[in-house]
Amino acid sequence: MPYMKNYLLSVTTLGLLSTSTLANAHLMVAEHGTLNFVDNNVFIVLSIPMSAFKWVDENKDGKVSIIEFNAHKKLITKRVKKNVYLADHQYKFTIDGLLLNPEASHKHKSDNIDQVTITGRYSLPSKLTKVNFNVKLFSNNEHKQHYQITATNKTQKLTHQFELSPTSPFSKVFNN
């Protein structure tokens, strides 16, 4: 009997973890992000408008439901890994441990997803690696085409704020 309880608890936990639920509070301001450099790791939080994933809106009503989001979660993950990355002069570094957090709009008081906040980690070969941050996921909505990024490295006492847009989709992270 204890084995059955453990089994049911494990199955329930896995089911809850594999299905996204809609967040009531935003992890990050819309179209903003942070890059936190710690040794040779870079931790990212970035809020991406759902309209950057045009094909998710299956019924073409201009809104993305949690059902549509969950149906396309694997493809969203794949697109984020391909289009949100760090790069140096030789390599492209992709996100490890990517988590997607769908967020509803507070302005329109609905259950439709307005933003998806991503979190994850990049591993660099050394803490001295100079990198560019690249984003190639932009909305067609002109008001949602700019990302405000803040990069920090507390050990080296570095902070850099920059903006990315469709015409300027990458930036050197630190200007040193």
C-alpha positions as a Markdown table, in Angstrom:
| # | Residue | x | y | z |
|---|---|---|---|---|
| 1 | Met | 0.0 | 0.0 | 0.0 |
| 2 | Pro | 2.8 | 2.5 | 0.7 |
| 3 | Tyr | 4.2 | 1.8 | -2.7 |
| 4 | Met | 0.8 | 2.7 | -4.3 |
| 5 | Lys | 0.7 | 6.1 | -2.4 |
| 6 | Asn | 4.2 | 6.9 | -3.5 |
| 7 | Tyr | 3.4 | 6.0 | -7.1 |
| 8 | Leu | 0.2 | 8.1 | -7.1 |
| 9 | Leu | 2.0 | 11.0 | -5.5 |
| 10 | Ser | 4.8 | 10.8 | -8.2 |
| 11 | Val | 2.3 | 10.6 | -11.1 |
| 12 | Thr | 0.4 | 13.5 | -9.7 |
| 13 | Thr | 3.5 | 15.6 | -9.2 |
| 14 | Leu | 4.8 | 14.8 | -12.7 |
| 15 | Gly | 1.4 | 15.7 | -14.2 |
| 16 | Leu | 1.4 | 19.1 | -12.5 |
| 17 | Leu | 4.9 | 19.9 | -13.5 |
| 18 | Ser | 4.3 | 19.0 | -17.2 |
| 19 | Thr | 1.3 | 21.2 | -17.6 |
| 20 | Ser | 1.7 | 25.0 | -17.6 |
| 21 | Thr | -0.6 | 27.1 | -15.6 |
| 22 | Leu | -1.3 | 30.8 | -16.0 |
| 23 | Ala | 0.7 | 33.1 | -13.8 |
| 24 | Asn | -1.2 | 35.8 | -11.8 |
| 25 | Ala | 1.9 | 37.9 | -11.1 |
| 26 | His | 4.5 | 38.8 | -13.6 |
| 27 | Leu | 8.0 | 37.6 | -13.0 |
| 28 | Met | 9.4 | 40.3 | -15.3 |
| 29 | Val | 8.1 | 43.5 | -16.8 |
| 30 | Ala | 6.9 | 43.0 | -20.3 |
| 31 | Glu | 9.7 | 43.1 | -22.9 |
| 32 | His | 12.4 | 43.4 | -20.3 |
| 33 | Gly | 15.1 | 41.0 | -19.2 |
| 34 | Thr | 18.1 | 40.4 | -17.0 |
| 35 | Leu | 21.4 | 38.6 | -17.6 |
| 36 | Asn | 23.2 | 37.8 | -14.3 |
| 37 | Phe | 26.8 | 36.7 | -14.7 |
| 38 | Val | 28.0 | 34.4 | -11.9 |
| 39 | Asp | 31.5 | 32.8 | -12.6 |
| 40 | Asn | 31.1 | 31.1 | -15.9 |
| 41 | Asn | 27.3 | 30.9 | -15.8 |
| 42 | Val | 24.8 | 33.4 | -17.0 |
| 43 | Phe | 21.3 | 33.3 | -15.6 |
| 44 | Ile | 18.5 | 34.8 | -17.8 |
| 45 | Val | 15.0 | 36.1 | -17.2 |
| 46 | Leu | 13.3 | 37.5 | -20.2 |
| 47 | Ser | 9.7 | 38.5 | -21.0 |
| 48 | Ile | 8.7 | 37.7 | -24.6 |
| 49 | Pro | 5.4 | 38.8 | -26.1 |
| 50 | Met | 3.3 | 35.8 | -27.2 |
| 51 | Ser | 2.7 | 37.6 | -30.5 |
| 52 | Ala | 6.3 | 36.7 | -31.3 |
| 53 | Phe | 5.1 | 33.2 | -31.7 |
| 54 | Lys | 2.5 | 33.9 | -34.4 |
| 55 | Trp | 1.7 | 30.3 | -35.2 |
| 56 | Val | 0.5 | 29.5 | -31.6 |
| 57 | Asp | -2.8 | 31.3 | -32.2 |
| 58 | Glu | -4.5 | 28.3 | -33.9 |
| 59 | Asn | -8.0 | 29.7 | -34.2 |
| 60 | Lys | -6.6 | 33.1 | -35.4 |
| 61 | Asp | -8.7 | 35.1 | -32.9 |
| 62 | Gly | -5.7 | 37.3 | -32.0 |
| 63 | Lys | -5.4 | 35.7 | -28.5 |
| 64 | Val | -3.4 | 32.8 | -27.1 |
| 65 | Ser | -5.2 | 30.6 | -24.6 |
| 66 | Ile | -3.4 | 28.3 | -22.1 |
| 67 | Ile | -4.7 | 25.3 | -24.2 |
| 68 | Glu | -3.0 | 26.7 | -27.4 |
| 69 | Phe | 0.2 | 27.5 | -25.4 |
| 70 | Asn | 0.4 | 24.0 | -23.9 |
| 71 | Ala | -0.3 | 22.4 | -27.3 |
| 72 | His | 2.8 | 24.3 | -28.7 |
| 73 | Lys | 5.0 | 24.3 | -25.7 |
| 74 | Lys | 7.7 | 22.0 | -27.2 |
| 75 | Leu | 7.9 | 24.2 | -30.4 |
| 76 | Ile | 8.0 | 27.4 | -28.3 |
| 77 | Thr | 10.9 | 25.9 | -26.3 |
| 78 | Lys | 12.7 | 25.0 | -29.5 |
| 79 | Arg | 12.3 | 28.5 | -31.0 |
| 80 | Val | 13.5 | 30.1 | -27.8 |
| 81 | Lys | 16.6 | 28.0 | -27.7 |
| 82 | Lys | 17.3 | 28.8 | -31.3 |
| 83 | Asn | 16.6 | 32.5 | -31.2 |
| 84 | Val | 17.6 | 33.7 | -27.7 |
| 85 | Tyr | 21.3 | 33.1 | -27.2 |
| 86 | Leu | 24.7 | 34.3 | -26.2 |
| 87 | Ala | 27.6 | 34.1 | -28.7 |
| 88 | Asp | 31.3 | 34.9 | -28.8 |
| 89 | His | 33.5 | 35.1 | -31.9 |
| 90 | Gln | 33.4 | 31.3 | -32.3 |
| 91 | Tyr | 30.5 | 29.7 | -30.5 |
| 92 | Lys | 26.7 | 30.1 | -29.9 |
| 93 | Phe | 25.7 | 29.3 | -26.4 |
| 94 | Thr | 22.1 | 28.0 | -25.9 |
| 95 | Ile | 19.9 | 28.0 | -22.8 |
| 96 | Asp | 20.1 | 25.1 | -20.3 |
| 97 | Gly | 17.2 | 24.3 | -18.0 |
| 98 | Leu | 14.8 | 26.5 | -19.9 |
| 99 | Leu | 11.5 | 27.2 | -18.1 |
| 100 | Leu | 8.5 | 28.8 | -19.8 |
| 101 | Asn | 6.1 | 30.8 | -17.6 |
| 102 | Pro | 2.9 | 32.0 | -19.5 |
| 103 | Glu | 1.5 | 35.2 | -18.1 |
| 104 | Ala | -1.9 | 36.8 | -18.6 |
| 105 | Ser | -2.5 | 40.4 | -19.4 |
| 106 | His | -3.4 | 42.6 | -16.5 |
| 107 | Lys | -4.7 | 45.4 | -18.8 |
| 108 | His | -7.4 | 43.3 | -20.4 |
| 109 | Lys | -8.4 | 41.2 | -17.4 |
| 110 | Ser | -8.5 | 37.9 | -19.3 |
| 111 | Asp | -7.1 | 34.4 | -19.2 |
| 112 | Asn | -5.4 | 34.9 | -22.5 |
| 113 | Ile | -1.6 | 34.8 | -22.5 |
| 114 | Asp | 0.1 | 38.1 | -23.3 |
| 115 | Gln | 3.7 | 37.3 | -22.4 |
| 116 | Val | 5.9 | 34.3 | -21.7 |
| 117 | Thr | 8.7 | 34.8 | -19.3 |
| 118 | Ile | 11.7 | 32.5 | -19.8 |
| 119 | Thr | 14.3 | 31.5 | -17.3 |
| 120 | Gly | 17.4 | 29.5 | -17.7 |
| 121 | Arg | 21.2 | 29.4 | -17.7 |
| 122 | Tyr | 24.0 | 29.6 | -20.2 |
| 123 | Ser | 27.3 | 27.9 | -19.5 |
| 124 | Leu | 30.4 | 29.7 | -20.8 |
| 125 | Pro | 33.8 | 28.1 | -21.2 |
| 126 | Ser | 35.3 | 30.8 | -18.9 |
| 127 | Lys | 34.2 | 33.7 | -16.8 |
| 128 | Leu | 36.3 | 35.9 | -19.0 |
| 129 | Thr | 34.4 | 35.1 | -22.2 |
| 130 | Lys | 33.2 | 38.2 | -24.0 |
| 131 | Val | 29.8 | 37.7 | -25.5 |
| 132 | Asn | 26.9 | 39.3 | -27.4 |
| 133 | Phe | 23.3 | 38.7 | -26.4 |
| 134 | Asn | 21.0 | 37.9 | -29.3 |
| 135 | Val | 17.2 | 37.8 | -29.6 |
| 136 | Lys | 15.5 | 37.0 | -32.9 |
| 137 | Leu | 11.9 | 36.8 | -31.6 |
| 138 | Phe | 9.9 | 39.9 | -32.1 |
| 139 | Ser | 6.3 | 40.8 | -32.3 |
| 140 | Asn | 4.6 | 42.3 | -35.3 |
| 141 | Asn | 3.1 | 44.8 | -32.9 |
| 142 | Glu | 5.3 | 47.9 | -33.1 |
| 143 | His | 4.8 | 48.7 | -29.4 |
| 144 | Lys | 6.2 | 45.2 | -28.4 |
| 145 | Gln | 9.3 | 45.2 | -30.6 |
| 146 | His | 11.9 | 46.4 | -28.1 |
| 147 | Tyr | 13.6 | 44.5 | -25.3 |
| 148 | Gln | 15.2 | 46.4 | -22.4 |
| 149 | Ile | 18.0 | 44.3 | -21.0 |
| 150 | Thr | 20.1 | 44.8 | -17.9 |
| 151 | Ala | 23.3 | 42.7 | -17.5 |
| 152 | Thr | 25.1 | 42.5 | -14.2 |
| 153 | Asn | 28.3 | 40.9 | -13.0 |
| 154 | Lys | 28.6 | 41.7 | -9.3 |
| 155 | Thr | 32.0 | 40.0 | -8.9 |
| 156 | Gln | 33.5 | 42.4 | -11.5 |
| 157 | Lys | 31.2 | 45.2 | -10.5 |
| 158 | Leu | 29.8 | 45.6 | -14.0 |
| 159 | Thr | 26.4 | 46.7 | -15.1 |
| 160 | His | 25.2 | 47.4 | -18.7 |
| 161 | Gln | 21.8 | 48.3 | -19.9 |
| 162 | Phe | 20.9 | 48.1 | -23.6 |
| 163 | Glu | 18.0 | 47.7 | -26.0 |
| 164 | Leu | 17.4 | 45.1 | -28.7 |
| 165 | Ser | 15.0 | 45.6 | -31.6 |
| 166 | Pro | 14.4 | 43.9 | -35.0 |
| 167 | Thr | 16.9 | 46.4 | -36.6 |
| 168 | Ser | 19.4 | 45.8 | -33.8 |
| 169 | Pro | 18.8 | 42.3 | -32.5 |
| 170 | Phe | 22.1 | 41.9 | -30.6 |
| 171 | Ser | 24.5 | 43.8 | -28.4 |
| 172 | Lys | 27.8 | 43.3 | -26.7 |
| 173 | Val | 27.0 | 42.5 | -23.1 |
| 174 | Phe | 29.7 | 44.5 | -21.4 |
| 175 | Asn | 31.7 | 47.2 | -23.2 |
| 176 | Asn | 35.1 | 46.3 | -21.7 |
